Amino acid sequence: MVKQFRFRWFRRLAFAGALFGAGAAHGASPFASDAANSEFSSARLIAGEPAKDGTYLVALEIDLKPKALTYWRQPGEAGVPPRFDFKRSQNVDSVEPLYPAPKRIEEAGSIVAGYDSKVVFPLRVKPRNPEAPVVLELSLDYAACDRICLPTKARLALALPQSGASPFLADIAAALAKVPRKLTAGEAKALLGLSRRPGESLSWRLEYLGKDSAREIFAEAPEPLYLEAAPSTDGKAFELTLSTNGTVAAPKAVAATLTVVTDKGAFEAPLELK
């Protein structure tokens, strides 16, 4: 998201940061951290079972109160994406956060990309030493919004069980099923038809060529660029509009990423705009 947009949005907040440690909102389990609670939400880590190769499938669960929302990794011109910091973890080589496909939500007169009910972000955790214990520590920054938006901080820690049966396998599997599958450039080209709009240097028409229907498209471009996707006026395609926010010259080509939500699921596709 363009940094200037984010700054303007933060100035409009009724700013109230929240930092919570242990909370007993959920029953104790070796497969779940304590919950960090805020006014509109709670967050915790939940663990699956270790794979045979020593990797772990874990998840961040953000539970929202009714009418509250939180944001996707690219919320739009307003909103704050979640930020994950795992540097305090022990015996962790890498963590890959995965994002379930978002939905468009109307918020204070604008449209944002996010979630308006409990969301589970799967985390693929690779240990440095698969034979040694792993402690996952997450410093999380996110926003939970209802009447006002509260920038929220959570500090979560979980020693990942190396044995036993996790009660969260179904929750994590359901979240994984909502994560868009990644397409290659060749696969994307077969499903997406792109043409520049007449007389527009920074706008394109995008048609979905699949046999099912595309319900939503979410677009991303490298900062400080901002790429907006909206249904076309004829309702048969989508329009992509690139904004430089006046900070850089319009590039000759942009490596964009599209998340396309169809009737049969969602996929993530690379797309070059030129």
Buried (B, 14 or more C-beta within 10 A) or exposed (E): BBEBBBEEBBEEBEEEEBEBEEBEEBEEBEBBBBBBBBEBBBBBBBBBBBEEEBBBBBBBBBBBEEEBBBBBBBBBBBBBBBEBEBEEBBBBEEBEBBBBBBBBBEBEEEBBBBBBEBBBBBBBBBBEEBEEEBEBBBBBBBBBBBEEBBBBBBBBBBBBBBEEEBEBBEBBEEBBEBBBEEBEEEBBBEBBEBEBBEEEEBBBBBBBEBEEEBBBBBBBBEEBBBBBBEBEEEEEBBBBBBBBBEEEEEBEEBEBBBBBBBEEBBBBBBBEBE
